[in-house]
Every structure is written in C-alpha cells, then in structure tokens.
C-alpha cells in the first residue's frame, strides 16, 4: 500500500511546503534512526520507552481539547507529535553533554527539512525536560506551549512514563546502570522525593493531569510498602548481624 495513505493531516504552521512531501519517509526514517540511537542507552531509556511515549502522546492528544495557539493553529499536528516523541531523548543530558537538540536539528536538515520546521522541533524537544521547566520562569514554559502546542502532549507522555509502576521499574533500572550516588537502592529511592512525586502536578493536558494523579498514588503506595518492609526487617537484620560479630 502507498505509504502516503498513512500521512497525517497538516495543521502546524511550522511545516513548510518543502516539508510536506518528505513527511511519510521522514517518519519511517526517524523510527529507524531512533531505534538505533536508543540502543546505546540502558533499558530505562530504550526504544520501548519511545514506543510508550509515542502511544501516550497520541492518546493524550485524542482525549484533550486543542489549546490556544499563538500561530492560529486549530488542531494537534500528529506529524509534529510523532517526530518530537521519537526524537525527544536524543542527546539526553543524563547520558551526554546535552547537545542533542542540535543533533536533532542537524538530522532533520540532513533529511531535507526546512530550517523553520527543523528549528521548531529543536525548540520543542529542548523544552520537554523537567530541568528545562524548573530552571526557567513559568512564563518561558507558557510561551513555548503557546508557540508549540504539541509540547504539552509529548512532555506529559514522557513524564507519565517516569511514574507509576513502569516509572518505578525505570527508576531502579537507571539507578543500577548509573550507580546513582553510590548509596545502593536508597540512593535511587531519593529520586522519588526529589523529582518523581512532583511530576504528577506538572502535567499540562487534562488527560495527563488525571493519569498523573493516578500514577502518583502508585508511587506513594510503593513508598509506603518500602518503608513498612524496612521498619519490619531493620531490627531483626541488625540483631542477626550483631550475633555473628560478637
């Protein structure tokens, strides 16, 4: 079947005329590019993570009303959603020097995309992270969301995959791979209070807010189990070891 049949309607003002015929092959190429690129990361940030983020991104767009756009856009552009979700972890600062957004720009230009479209995806992806939002004023985030409405869905999707049951698994996977703080599992556990518990309250879409609340409850329930098991076993473990140390 002709792959052109699978193209999404174009709504984004950032997609130029020269970009339109490129979109079907660009999406296919970007899937393969991302599959190969994410192979260098550990299992907390692998290609399966991208698949989940893409799926969540589209689910959020389907269930969330389109917000006001500074460019007069009237609906979610699924081309932008797909490409941004696939490329959002390229050059992640946790694994590199953080120049990945530039790599994304270069990748898109190498595929023949316009400077306008390449720069738009570059800026959108640069705005996804928790660090970007917390290190800038709220007005900066608001301006980015107004300019690039799809950012709300991609950002929420990425954050939703960081919390809940999957998020717990990913957090310990990353902690083990990076030997976070050298403090064993307790060092990884600190990340829950430092960041993960906060993500549910930072969602932008209505659907994201609802899912964020549900998944945050799972995090808190897990933390309760963790504390309970530690308290139950701590005194017994200590006494057993002390007996052998006499």
N, C-alpha and C positions, 0 to 999 in steps of 0.2 A: 504493500500500500504506500502511496505517496506520503512521505513524512510531512509535507506541507499541510496535510489534513490535520495534523496534530498541533499546529501553531495556535497560540493563544491570541485573543483579540488585543490590540494595542491601545492602551489608554495613557501611558506615561508620556509627558511632553519631552522627556529626556531621550526617548528613542527617535533617532533621526531617520530620514528617508533611506540613507545608505545602510542603516542597520536592519531595516525590515526584512530584506531577502536573506540576511545572514542568520536570523533567529533560530530556525529549525536546526541547522547544522551546528550553530553555536551552543545550543542547549545539549545536543548529543555529545559534542566535543568536551564540553565543560563537565559533564558527568564522568567521562573517562579521565579527564585531567584531574578531577577531584579524587577519584578513586585511587589513582596513582600517588597523588600528593599526600593524602591522608595515611597512606601505607607507612610513612616514616614516623608517625606518631604512635603512642601507646593506645591500648584499647579504650581508654576513656575518651579519646578524640580520634576515632577511626571513621571509616566510610559509613559504618552503620549509624554512627551519631548523625552524620549528614542526612542520611535517609530519614531518620526520625524527625530531624529539624525541618526538612522539606515537607514531610507529611503534616506535621503540626502547623507549619506556616500556612499551608493551603486550607487546613481545617479552620484555623483562626480567621482567615480571610472570608471563608464561606459562611461563617457564623457571626461575623462582626460587620456592622454598618460602616460604609466608607466615610472617613473623617473629612474635615475641611482641608483643602489643599491650596497652597499659595499660588500654584500654577493653573488653577482652574480644572484640575483633573477630576473626573466624575466616577471612577471605579478603580478597584485594585488592578494593577497590571501584573498578570501572572508570569509574564516573561521576566520582569524585574524580580518578582518573588522567587522564582526558580533559580535564576542565576545568582542572586545575592545569597540565598540559603546554601547553595552548593559551594560558594567561594568564601563564606564568612569566616572560616578558620584558617585561611591561607595566611601564613606569616604570623600566627598567633604568638603574642609576646611571651607566653609561658614556655614556648619552645624555640624562640628565635629572638632576633634583635628588634622585632616589631616593624620591619619594613615591608610586611606582607601586602599592605594596601597598595603600595607602589607596584608590587609584583602583579597584583590583580589588574591594575591599570595597564601595565605592560602586556599582560596576557591578552586582554581584550583588544588592545590596539593591534597586537600581532595577528588577531583574527579578523582584522579589517573593520572593527567597530569605530564609530565616530569618537572624536575627542569628548564631545558632550556626554554621550552615553557612558564611555569609559570612566570619565570623571565622576559621573553620578553614582555608578556602582562603587567606585573607590570611596567616595564620601559616605555612602550608606553603610558599607561594611566597616569603615573606620569608626562608625557611631554605635555599633552593636554592643560592644563590651560593657561590662559593669564598671570597669576602670574609667572608660571614657565618660560615662554618665556621672560618676561620683567625683571626678576630677574637674568637671565643668559646672557652670551655673545652670540651674533649671531652664533658664531662657535659651541656652545653647541647644539643649536637647529638644525643647519645644520648636525651635527654628528648624532643626533637622527633620523633625517629624512632619512639620508643615511642608517642607520642601520635598521630602521623600516619604510619603505616607506608608509605603511598604515596609519601612524600617520597623514600624510598630509590630507587625506580624513576625518578621524574621527575628527581632530581638526577643519578643515574648516566647517564641518557639525555642530558641536557644536556651533561654532561662528555664523554661519548663522542663527541658531535658536535663537540667542540672539539679532538679529537686524531685521529691517523690522517691519511689522505690528504685527507679533507674538512676536517679541522681545520686542516691546513696552508694549504689554499686560503682558508679563512675568516680565518685569522690575517693573511695578507698583504692580503686584501680590506679588513679592518678597519684595518690599519696604513696602507694607502693612503688610505682615506677620512678617517682622523683625523690623518694625517701624524704618526704616533707619534714623539715625541721629536725630530723634525726631523732624524733621523740616517739617513734613507733606509731601505733594506731591512735594514741591520744593526741599526737600532733596533727593527724588528719582530722580528728574529731573537732579540733579548734576551728576548723574551716566552716563548720556548721554555723556557729555563733557569729563568726567574723563576716560571713557573706550569705550562705545558703538560706538561712532563716529570713533574711531581708528581701530576697528576690521576689517572693510572692506579693509583696506590697509595692513592687516597682513595675508591674505589668501595665501595658498601655491599652490593650484591646479588652472589651467587656468579657469575651470568652476567656482570654488569658487571665484576667483577674479571678474569674471563678475557678479555673483549673489551678491557678497559683495558690489559692486558698486551700483547695483540697489537698494538693501535694505538700504544702507546708505542714498541714496537720499530720501527714505521714512522717515527715521529718521529726516533728516534735514527739510523736508516739515512739519512734525508733529511739530517740534520745532518752526517753523515759525508760524504755526497756534496758538500754545500755547502763544507765545509772543504777537501775534496780539490780541488775546482774553483778555489777561491780561491787555494790554495797553488800550483796548477799555473800559473795565469794571472798571479799577482801580479807576479812578477819580469819577465815579458815585457811586461806592460802598462806597468810603471814605466819600462823601458828605452826603449820606443817613445815615450812622452811626453817623456822627457828629451832624446831626439834632436831633437825639434821645439822644445824650449825652449832649445837652445844658441844 
